[in-house]
């Protein structure tokens, strides 16, 4: 199944720990084979490293990073409407496929 979320999109968390806070963030990376994404400010982790012959961290320490979340746990935000929306696709007159907003009472507005 093709992912409807792309790199650079604005998304809102709808399930999980961060759903209570209503976190909205930008998509940094997309992994379509695993159907997972990295969102800024979401799923941060800390990893404790021993000192070793690693060129990145030879003295060890605590490294922070972003974990991936499943794409079904977030929903695409529309900048014009200012709320999460479902998406579909529509073919323009020149034959290009574009994403559009779907929903009750909404026109097929291109995102």
VENUR-V276428 format. One record per backbone hydrogen bond with DSSP energy under -0.5 kcal/mol. NH is the residue of the N-H (numbers start at 1). CO is the residue of the C=O. E is the energy in kcal/mol with one decimal. If there is no record, write none. Layout:
nh | co | e
NH | CO | E
NH | CO | E
//
This chain:
nh | co | e
8 | 27 | -2.1
9 | 6 | -1.8
11 | 9 | -0.5
11 | 25 | -2.8
12 | 75 | -2.7
13 | 23 | -2.4
14 | 73 | -2.6
15 | 73 | -1.3
19 | 16 | -1.0
20 | 17 | -0.8
22 | 18 | -0.7
23 | 18 | -1.4
25 | 11 | -2.2
27 | 9 | -2.5
28 | 38 | -2.9
29 | 38 | -1.1
31 | 36 | -2.9
32 | 30 | -0.5
35 | 31 | -1.1
36 | 31 | -1.9
37 | 69 | -2.8
38 | 29 | -2.3
40 | 26 | -2.3
42 | 39 | -1.8
45 | 65 | -2.4
47 | 63 | -3.0
49 | 47 | -0.6
49 | 61 | -3.3
52 | 57 | -0.5
52 | 58 | -0.6
60 | 57 | -0.8
61 | 49 | -2.1
63 | 47 | -3.0
63 | 61 | -0.5
65 | 45 | -2.1
67 | 43 | -3.3
69 | 37 | -2.9
71 | 35 | -2.4
73 | 70 | -1.8
74 | 71 | -1.1
75 | 12 | -2.4
77 | 10 | -3.0
78 | 83 | -2.2
79 | 77 | -0.5
82 | 78 | -2.4
83 | 78 | -0.5
85 | 76 | -3.0
86 | 102 | -0.8
88 | 100 | -2.3
90 | 98 | -2.5
92 | 90 | -0.5
92 | 96 | -3.1
95 | 92 | -1.5
98 | 90 | -2.7
100 | 88 | -2.0
101 | 109 | -2.5
102 | 86 | -2.5
106 | 103 | -1.5
109 | 107 | -2.6
111 | 99 | -1.9
//
